[in-house]
């Protein structure tokens, strides 16, 4: 009877030890997943910013107009001219605060659903540098507003939007790449449903 009790006590102790070990390991695994989730969530939070590629432009815009009586243009004309200095800052931006992304900590998966498209914005600063007009041919408010508008359009045409978009694209890939690298380090999977998936998979496969 004594030996039987000893055997029962050993079996109970063994089962109890297994349960304790399982509980500890399971708790450790849960804490490990939780820690990984916090690190990845923090990285995603850091990404929620504005990616900006910027270029500056400066140009001089001249406008000249003449007014004369029919048949007397060779003798006399009332001229007016104006010179404008146009400085412009052009930006290509990705607003990653609008990025649609989910974190599935149970299945260790990051799901990137969508990324907002790049936006091109131009911030012009126009100043009148020089103006010359005659008594019979003066600038009015509408004239100057129209010239200012054409000066801005002239500068906007000189902006290299392709280069600007490429610079912003490179920054975007770098930011997303940090998330891909972190996921790979922790053994998580990324389900990327955006147009950038192929490019990023080639870099971080």
C-alpha positions, 0 to 999 in steps of 0.5 A: 500500500505504501509503494502504491501511494508513492507511485500515485504521488510520483504520477501526480507530481509528474502531471502537476509538473507538466501542467506548470511547465505548459502554463509557464511556456504558454504564458511566455509565448503569449508575452512574446507575441504581445511584445512583438505586437507592441514593437510592430505596432510602434513601427506602424505608428512611426510610419503614420507621417507625411512623406515629402519630396521637395524641390524649389524653383525660381524664375523671372517672368516678363510681360509687355504689351503695346497700344497704338492708333491704327496706322500710327504704330510705326510713329508712336505706341504706348507701351507697358511692361512688368517683370515678376519674380516667381519662387515656387516650392513643389512637393510630392507627398504621401500622407501615410496617416491615410494608410489602411493597415491591420495587425493580426497578432494571433496569426502573426500577420501584417495586412497592408490594404491600401496606401494613398496616392502621391499628391503634387502641390505647388506653393508659389510666391510672386513678387513684382520686380519692375513695372513701366507703363504709360499714361495712355496704357496702364495696368489695371487690377485684372491685368496684373492678376492675369499676368500673375496667374500666367507667371505661376502657370509658366513656373509650374510647367518647368517642374520636373514632376517625374523626378519629384515623384521618384524621390517621394517613391524612394522614401515610401519604399524605404519606410515600408521596407523598415516594416518588411524587415521588422516582420521578417526578423520576428517571423511575421508575414506581410499580406500586401495588397498594394501596387508596391508588393512586388517591388518590396517582396523582391527587396526583402524576400 
